[in-house]
Amino acid sequence: MSVPAGTEVLIRARQDIFSSTVLEGETIDFFEVAEDVTVGGRVVIRRGARALARVVVAKRPRRLGRGGKLEILVEQTVTVDGQWALLRGEPLKEKGRPRVAEMAGLAVFMGPGGAMLEGKNARIKAGAVVKTLTAEEMSVAIRP
């Protein structure tokens, strides 16, 4: 069965992902297909299928209360016949919350040492869904 380029694939995060626990350029296996993908009434990618993503940006929280940053791009998933389907779409992006107010309060009581407080981690929450599309047309073998 032919799967056209541009076929929608919804991807869901299986677990929380934090900017302090992943590395830029790393391939991560924390995603799955959120819903069956059908073409002509036949399932070509099953709900729960593994999906791989690449960490584009992973900045840890920094001093002076600055929060972390995290961008993840889902790049591929598995079809019902075991092939890897390339995906395209917008990255999941999150920013950690700055801690400016807390830092200012600590600076008053602790002096300059209070400015060493770090911001919050960026976090993509478990269950977050991103819309992707198949990047190219492909042929998938469907069992009768």
C-alpha positions as CSV (number, residue, x, y, z in Angstrom):
1,M,0.0,0.0,0.0
2,S,1.3,3.5,-0.9
3,V,1.5,6.0,2.0
4,P,1.7,9.5,0.5
5,A,4.1,12.1,1.7
6,G,2.3,14.5,4.0
7,T,0.2,11.8,5.8
8,E,-0.5,13.1,9.4
9,V,1.1,11.2,12.3
10,L,0.3,12.3,15.8
11,I,3.2,11.6,18.2
12,R,2.9,11.5,22.1
13,A,5.7,11.8,24.7
14,R,5.7,8.6,26.9
15,Q,7.5,10.3,29.8
16,D,8.6,13.7,31.0
17,I,11.7,15.0,29.3
18,F,13.9,17.5,31.1
19,S,16.5,19.9,29.6
20,S,19.0,18.8,32.3
21,T,18.8,15.1,31.4
22,V,19.3,15.1,27.6
23,L,22.1,16.3,25.4
24,E,22.0,18.3,22.2
25,G,22.2,16.0,19.2
26,E,21.2,12.9,21.1
27,T,18.6,10.5,19.7
28,I,15.9,9.7,22.2
29,D,13.3,7.0,22.3
30,F,10.7,8.6,24.6
31,F,7.8,8.9,22.0
32,E,5.1,6.8,20.5
33,V,2.4,7.1,17.9
34,A,-0.8,8.5,19.6
35,E,-3.4,7.2,17.1
36,D,-3.5,4.6,14.3
37,V,-2.6,6.0,11.0
38,T,-4.8,4.8,8.1
39,V,-4.6,5.0,4.4
40,G,-7.6,3.8,2.4
41,G,-9.1,2.3,5.5
42,R,-6.0,0.2,6.3
43,V,-3.7,0.8,9.3
44,V,-0.2,1.6,8.1
45,I,1.2,2.8,11.4
46,R,-0.2,1.5,14.7
47,R,-1.0,3.4,17.8
48,G,1.8,2.8,20.3
49,A,4.5,2.4,17.6
50,R,7.9,3.5,18.6
51,A,9.1,7.0,17.5
52,L,12.6,8.4,17.6
53,A,13.4,12.1,18.1
54,R,16.5,14.2,18.1
55,V,17.3,16.8,20.7
56,V,17.9,20.1,18.9
57,V,18.4,22.3,21.9
58,A,19.1,21.3,25.5
59,K,20.1,24.1,27.8
60,R,20.3,23.5,31.5
61,P,19.0,26.1,33.9
62,R,21.5,28.8,34.5
63,R,22.6,31.1,37.3
64,L,21.0,34.5,37.7
65,G,17.6,32.6,37.7
66,R,17.6,31.9,34.0
67,G,15.5,28.9,33.0
68,G,16.5,26.0,30.7
69,K,15.5,25.5,27.1
70,L,14.5,22.3,25.3
71,E,13.6,21.6,21.6
72,I,13.0,18.1,20.3
73,L,12.3,17.1,16.7
74,V,10.5,13.8,16.1
75,E,12.2,12.3,13.0
76,Q,10.9,8.7,12.4
77,T,8.5,6.0,13.4
78,V,7.9,2.3,12.6
79,T,5.3,1.2,10.1
80,V,3.2,-2.0,10.5
81,D,5.7,-3.9,8.3
82,G,8.7,-2.8,10.3
83,Q,10.1,-0.1,8.1
84,W,11.2,3.3,9.4
85,A,9.1,6.1,8.1
86,L,10.8,9.5,8.1
87,L,8.7,12.4,9.6
88,R,8.8,16.1,9.4
89,G,7.2,18.9,11.5
90,E,7.7,21.5,14.0
91,P,9.8,20.7,17.1
92,L,8.4,20.5,20.6
93,K,9.7,23.6,22.4
94,E,9.7,24.4,26.1
95,K,11.4,27.0,28.3
96,G,12.1,26.7,32.0
97,R,10.6,29.3,34.2
98,P,13.0,32.1,35.3
99,R,13.3,32.6,39.1
100,V,13.8,36.4,39.0
101,A,11.6,37.2,42.1
102,E,13.2,34.4,44.2
103,M,16.6,35.5,43.1
104,A,16.0,39.1,44.0
105,G,14.7,38.1,47.5
106,L,17.7,36.0,48.2
107,A,20.1,38.7,47.0
108,V,18.6,41.0,49.6
109,F,19.1,38.5,52.4
110,M,22.3,36.8,51.2
111,G,24.0,39.5,49.3
112,P,25.6,38.7,45.9
113,G,25.5,35.0,46.6
114,G,21.8,35.0,46.2
115,A,22.3,35.7,42.5
116,M,23.7,32.2,42.1
117,L,20.2,30.7,42.2
118,E,19.4,28.7,39.0
119,G,16.2,28.9,37.0
120,K,13.9,26.0,36.4
121,N,14.4,23.1,34.0
122,A,12.6,23.1,30.7
123,R,10.2,20.1,30.7
124,I,8.2,18.4,28.0
125,K,5.4,16.7,29.9
126,A,4.4,13.0,29.4
127,G,1.4,13.0,27.2
128,A,2.4,16.1,25.1
129,V,1.2,15.5,21.5
130,V,2.9,16.9,18.4
131,K,1.6,16.7,14.8
132,T,4.1,15.4,12.3
133,L,3.8,14.4,8.6
134,T,5.4,11.6,6.7
135,A,8.4,13.1,4.9
136,E,8.2,11.0,1.7
137,E,6.0,8.6,-0.1
138,M,6.6,5.0,0.8
139,S,5.2,1.6,0.2
140,V,4.0,-0.4,3.2
141,A,3.2,-4.2,3.0
142,I,-0.2,-4.8,4.6
143,R,-1.2,-8.3,5.6
144,P,-4.6,-9.4,4.5
